[in-house]
Amino acid sequence: MTIPTRTLGTSGPQVSALGLGCMGMSALYGDADRAESVATIHAALEAGVTLLDTGDFYAMGHNEMLIGEALRTAPAARREQALTSVKFGALRGPDGSWFGYDGRPAAVKNFAAYSLQRLGVDHIDVYRIARVDTGVPIEETVGAIAELVEQGYVRHIGLSEVGADTIRRAAATARIADVQLEYALITRGIEDRILPVTRELGISVTAYGVLSRGLISGHFTPDRQLGATDFRTHSPRFQGENLQHNLTLVEQLRKLAEQKGVSVAQLAIAWVLSRGEDIVPLVGARTRERLAESLGALDVVLDAADLAAIEAAVPADSAVGDRYPSAMMAHLDSER
């Protein structure tokens, strides 16, 4: 399979049309196998995936070190094709608790220094604060990343989970290549205000949560037992009647997938791919099996009739439950 490429922003790097979100290999979705995680990153690189997404706070640096190990042990040609996208800024305690976000210029540079060391690289390809620090103007945070660009430690500036006005302010400060936002068939809040602004400004979107944390993967069952540390244990969309309702949407999607001879996950990822060349879906595969399934979405062709059928089966705003627990929703940009 040859993976097509897309460009991050008007002047950003070319990346594979699907990126690999590595968070689940370290945190929030139950136990993961380290050897299988490394093997999955190697398989992704071998298949032509170039964009590896992480955060310095995913298991307090574990995820960056995992990626660093995978890059060190990959063939040189594959290692050189890898592009790192790193989120920073989340403050955490030894027990895993969350304390907010720090976007002060000195903190930005401090976070970057540790990420470079853990990843084992001399630069980060796309660097972004995970959530806006409401106590620091976005211009100051972005300005600090711009200084890292000038010094060669960062190649491109990104944003994450921000609203339209924040994007405009950031873009007036420095060139923004990409905004990372949750976007999926059942998570379409960015379409009304945010996508028009990113497209006006020539900024791409890396879409995470394209399978809604496994909810619309076709593999999640109502009787599935989740571990205490699994994010979905507290996610409103996975609770009680909310889950039952949301899984009925998945069954509607399954009927369409079966008609096309593809999996539910492949259909859901293909839908995100169809939304525009400026959108790069991140798939959160933790195993080589799931990675192979996700890559199969690149071969799924959706015509106008297919897209209409998908939208009829799973209309916008048809899912029930917020995408985060209320405490986490409070940390989102007020425009999101």
C-alpha positions as CSV (number, residue, x, y, z in Angstrom):
1,M,0.0,0.0,0.0
2,T,1.2,3.5,-0.8
3,I,-0.1,6.0,1.7
4,P,-1.0,9.4,0.1
5,T,0.4,12.5,1.7
6,R,-1.2,15.7,2.9
7,T,0.4,19.0,3.8
8,L,0.1,20.6,7.3
9,G,-0.8,24.2,6.6
10,T,0.4,26.3,3.7
11,S,4.0,25.9,4.6
12,G,4.2,23.0,6.9
13,P,5.6,19.5,6.3
14,Q,4.1,16.8,4.1
15,V,2.8,14.0,6.2
16,S,1.1,10.7,5.6
17,A,-2.7,11.0,5.2
18,L,-3.1,9.0,8.4
19,G,-1.0,9.8,11.5
20,L,-0.5,7.5,14.5
21,G,-1.7,8.8,17.9
22,C,0.4,7.0,20.4
23,M,-1.2,8.1,23.7
24,G,-3.1,4.8,24.3
25,M,0.2,2.9,24.3
26,S,1.0,4.5,27.6
27,A,-2.1,5.9,29.4
28,L,-5.8,6.3,29.8
29,Y,-7.1,3.2,27.9
30,G,-6.0,0.3,30.1
31,D,-2.8,-1.8,30.1
32,A,-0.7,-1.8,26.9
33,D,2.1,-4.1,25.9
34,R,5.4,-2.2,25.5
35,A,6.9,-4.7,22.9
36,E,3.7,-4.7,20.9
37,S,3.5,-0.9,21.1
38,V,7.1,-0.5,19.7
39,A,6.3,-3.1,17.0
40,T,3.2,-1.2,16.1
41,I,5.2,2.0,15.6
42,H,7.7,0.1,13.5
43,A,4.9,-1.3,11.4
44,A,3.4,2.1,10.9
45,L,6.7,3.5,9.8
46,E,7.2,0.6,7.5
47,A,3.8,1.1,6.0
48,G,4.6,4.7,5.2
49,V,3.0,6.5,8.2
50,T,5.2,9.5,9.0
51,L,3.3,11.5,11.7
52,L,3.7,10.3,15.3
53,D,1.6,12.2,17.8
54,T,2.3,12.3,21.6
55,G,2.2,14.5,24.6
56,D,4.9,15.1,27.3
57,F,2.3,14.4,30.0
58,Y,1.1,11.0,28.6
59,A,2.0,8.8,31.6
60,M,4.5,11.6,32.7
61,G,7.0,11.1,29.9
62,H,6.5,7.4,29.3
63,N,5.0,7.9,25.9
64,E,7.8,10.1,24.6
65,M,10.3,7.5,25.9
66,L,8.4,4.8,24.2
67,I,8.5,6.6,20.9
68,G,12.2,7.4,21.5
69,E,12.8,3.7,21.9
70,A,10.9,2.9,18.7
71,L,12.8,5.5,16.7
72,R,16.2,4.3,18.0
73,T,15.5,0.7,17.0
74,A,13.9,1.4,13.7
75,P,15.9,1.2,10.4
76,A,17.6,4.5,9.7
77,A,15.5,5.2,6.6
78,R,12.3,4.7,8.6
79,R,13.6,6.8,11.5
80,E,14.4,9.7,9.2
81,Q,10.9,9.8,7.8
82,A,9.3,10.1,11.2
83,L,7.8,13.5,12.1
84,T,7.0,14.2,15.8
85,S,4.0,16.2,17.0
86,V,4.2,17.0,20.7
87,K,1.7,18.6,23.0
88,F,2.9,20.2,26.3
89,G,1.7,22.2,29.2
90,A,-0.3,19.8,31.3
91,L,0.6,19.8,35.0
92,R,0.4,16.5,36.8
93,G,1.2,15.0,40.2
94,P,3.0,11.7,41.0
95,D,-0.4,10.1,41.5
96,G,-1.6,11.1,38.0
97,S,-3.7,14.0,39.2
98,W,-4.2,17.1,37.0
99,F,-3.4,20.6,38.1
100,G,-4.1,22.7,35.0
101,Y,-1.8,24.0,32.2
102,D,1.3,26.2,32.1
103,G,1.9,28.3,29.0
104,R,4.5,30.7,30.4
105,P,7.4,31.3,27.9
106,A,9.9,29.9,30.4
107,A,7.8,26.8,30.9
108,V,7.4,26.3,27.2
109,K,11.2,26.1,26.8
110,N,11.6,23.9,29.8
111,F,9.0,21.4,28.6
112,A,10.7,21.4,25.2
113,A,14.1,20.6,26.6
114,Y,12.8,17.5,28.4
115,S,10.8,16.3,25.4
116,L,13.9,16.5,23.1
117,Q,15.8,14.4,25.6
118,R,13.1,11.8,26.0
119,L,12.4,11.5,22.3
120,G,16.1,11.3,21.5
121,V,15.7,13.9,18.7
122,D,17.4,17.2,18.0
123,H,14.1,18.9,17.0
124,I,10.3,18.6,17.3
125,D,8.4,18.9,14.1
126,V,5.2,20.3,15.4
127,Y,5.0,21.7,19.0
128,R,1.8,22.9,20.7
129,I,0.3,23.6,24.1
130,A,-2.3,20.9,24.8
131,R,-4.9,23.3,26.2
132,V,-4.9,27.1,26.5
133,D,-3.4,28.4,29.8
134,T,-6.1,31.0,30.7
135,G,-3.6,32.9,32.8
136,V,-1.2,33.5,29.9
137,P,-2.1,35.3,26.6
138,I,-1.8,32.9,23.7
139,E,0.5,35.4,22.0
140,E,3.1,34.8,24.7
141,T,2.9,31.0,24.5
142,V,3.1,31.0,20.7
143,G,5.8,33.6,20.8
144,A,7.9,31.3,22.9
145,I,7.5,28.5,20.5
146,A,8.4,30.8,17.7
147,E,11.7,31.5,19.5
148,L,12.3,27.7,19.6
149,V,11.7,27.6,15.9
150,E,14.3,30.4,15.3
151,Q,16.7,28.4,17.5
152,G,16.1,25.2,15.5
153,Y,14.6,23.1,18.3
154,V,11.1,23.2,16.7
155,R,10.1,23.2,13.0
156,H,6.5,24.2,13.1
157,I,4.0,25.7,15.5
158,G,0.7,24.0,16.3
159,L,-2.3,24.6,18.5
160,S,-4.7,22.2,20.3
161,E,-8.3,22.3,21.3
162,V,-8.7,26.1,20.7
163,G,-11.6,28.1,19.4
164,A,-11.8,30.4,16.3
165,D,-10.8,33.6,18.1
166,T,-7.8,32.0,19.7
167,I,-6.7,30.7,16.4
168,R,-6.8,34.2,14.8
169,R,-4.8,35.7,17.7
170,A,-2.2,33.0,17.5
171,A,-1.9,33.3,13.7
172,A,-1.4,37.0,14.0
173,T,1.6,36.3,16.3
174,A,3.4,33.6,14.2
175,R,2.8,31.2,11.4
176,I,0.6,28.3,12.6
177,A,0.8,25.1,10.6
178,D,-1.8,23.0,12.3
179,V,-4.6,22.8,14.9
180,Q,-5.3,19.5,16.7
181,L,-9.0,19.0,17.3
182,E,-11.3,16.2,18.1
183,Y,-13.3,15.3,15.0
184,A,-15.3,12.3,14.2
185,L,-18.6,11.3,12.7
186,I,-20.3,11.8,16.2
187,T,-18.1,14.7,17.2
188,R,-18.6,17.5,14.7
189,G,-18.5,20.7,16.7
190,I,-15.6,22.2,14.8
191,E,-17.6,22.4,11.5
192,D,-19.5,25.6,12.2
193,R,-16.9,28.1,13.3
194,I,-13.5,26.6,13.6
195,L,-13.0,24.9,10.2
196,P,-14.0,28.0,8.3
197,V,-11.3,29.9,10.1
198,T,-8.6,27.3,9.7
199,R,-9.4,27.1,6.0
200,E,-9.4,30.9,5.6
201,L,-5.9,31.1,7.3
202,G,-4.4,28.1,5.5
203,I,-4.1,26.0,8.7
204,S,-4.6,22.3,8.6
205,V,-6.3,20.1,11.2
206,T,-5.0,16.9,12.7
207,A,-8.1,15.1,13.9
208,Y,-7.9,13.0,17.0
209,G,-10.6,10.8,18.4
210,V,-11.7,9.7,14.9
211,L,-13.2,6.5,16.4
212,S,-14.4,8.4,19.5
213,R,-12.1,6.4,21.8
214,G,-13.2,3.1,20.3
215,L,-16.9,3.9,20.7
216,I,-17.6,3.8,16.9
217,S,-14.8,1.3,16.1
218,G,-17.3,-1.5,15.8
219,H,-15.4,-3.4,18.5
220,F,-16.9,-1.9,21.7
221,T,-19.6,-4.0,23.3
222,P,-22.0,-2.9,26.1
223,D,-20.8,-5.5,28.5
224,R,-17.1,-4.7,28.1
225,Q,-15.3,-4.4,31.4
226,L,-13.1,-1.3,31.7
227,G,-10.2,-1.0,34.2
228,A,-10.2,1.7,36.9
229,T,-7.6,3.8,35.1
230,D,-9.4,3.6,31.7
231,F,-10.6,7.1,30.7
232,R,-13.8,5.7,29.4
233,T,-14.9,4.6,32.9
234,H,-15.7,8.3,33.5
235,S,-16.5,9.4,30.0
236,P,-20.2,10.5,29.7
237,R,-20.6,8.9,26.3
238,F,-19.8,5.5,27.8
239,Q,-22.2,5.6,30.7
240,G,-25.5,3.7,31.0
241,E,-28.2,4.8,28.7
242,N,-25.8,7.1,26.9
243,L,-23.7,4.1,25.9
244,Q,-26.8,2.1,24.8
245,H,-28.0,5.0,22.6
246,N,-24.6,5.6,21.1
247,L,-24.1,1.9,20.3
248,T,-27.3,1.9,18.3
249,L,-25.7,4.5,16.0
250,V,-22.8,2.2,15.6
251,E,-25.1,-0.6,14.5
252,Q,-26.6,1.7,11.9
253,L,-23.1,2.3,10.7
254,R,-22.3,-1.4,10.7
255,K,-25.1,-2.0,8.2
256,L,-23.5,0.4,5.8
257,A,-20.0,-1.0,6.4
258,E,-21.2,-4.5,5.6
259,Q,-22.8,-3.3,2.3
260,K,-19.4,-1.9,1.3
261,G,-17.4,-4.9,2.5
262,V,-15.4,-2.9,5.0
263,S,-15.2,-2.7,8.8
264,V,-17.0,-0.1,10.9
265,A,-13.7,1.5,11.9
266,Q,-12.6,1.7,8.3
267,L,-15.9,3.4,7.3
268,A,-15.6,5.9,10.2
269,I,-12.0,6.8,9.4
270,A,-12.8,7.1,5.7
271,W,-15.5,9.6,6.5
272,V,-13.0,11.8,8.3
273,L,-10.6,11.4,5.4
274,S,-13.4,12.6,3.0
275,R,-13.9,15.9,4.8
276,G,-11.0,17.6,3.1
277,E,-7.3,17.4,2.1
278,D,-6.5,19.8,5.0
279,I,-7.6,17.2,7.6
280,V,-5.2,14.5,8.7
281,P,-6.8,11.8,10.9
282,L,-4.8,10.4,13.8
283,V,-5.6,6.7,14.5
284,G,-5.0,5.4,18.0
285,A,-4.0,1.9,17.1
286,R,-2.2,0.1,19.9
287,T,-1.5,-3.2,18.1
288,R,-0.4,-4.2,14.6
289,E,-3.8,-5.8,14.0
290,R,-5.7,-2.6,14.7
291,L,-3.1,-0.6,12.7
292,A,-3.7,-2.8,9.7
293,E,-7.4,-2.3,10.0
294,S,-7.1,1.5,10.2
295,L,-4.8,1.7,7.2
296,G,-7.4,-0.2,5.2
297,A,-9.5,3.0,5.4
298,L,-7.2,4.5,2.8
299,D,-8.7,2.1,0.2
300,V,-12.3,2.9,1.0
301,V,-13.8,5.2,-1.6
302,L,-17.0,7.1,-0.5
303,D,-19.1,8.6,-3.2
304,A,-21.9,11.1,-2.7
305,A,-24.5,8.4,-2.1
306,D,-22.3,6.7,0.5
307,L,-21.8,10.0,2.3
308,A,-25.5,10.8,2.3
309,A,-26.3,7.3,3.7
310,I,-23.7,7.7,6.5
311,E,-25.0,11.2,7.5
312,A,-28.6,9.8,7.5
313,A,-27.6,6.9,9.7
314,V,-25.5,9.0,12.1
315,P,-26.7,12.6,11.9
316,A,-24.6,15.4,13.4
317,D,-25.3,15.8,17.1
318,S,-26.9,12.4,17.3
319,A,-24.5,11.1,20.0
320,V,-25.5,11.5,23.7
321,G,-23.1,12.7,26.4
322,D,-20.2,15.2,26.5
323,R,-16.9,14.0,25.1
324,Y,-15.1,14.7,28.4
325,P,-16.2,14.6,32.1
326,S,-17.3,18.0,33.4
327,A,-14.0,18.6,35.2
328,M,-12.1,18.2,32.0
329,M,-14.5,20.2,29.9
330,A,-13.8,23.1,32.2
331,H,-10.2,23.2,30.9
332,L,-11.3,23.6,27.3
333,D,-11.0,27.0,25.5
334,S,-14.4,28.7,26.2
335,E,-15.0,28.8,22.4
336,R,-14.8,25.0,22.2
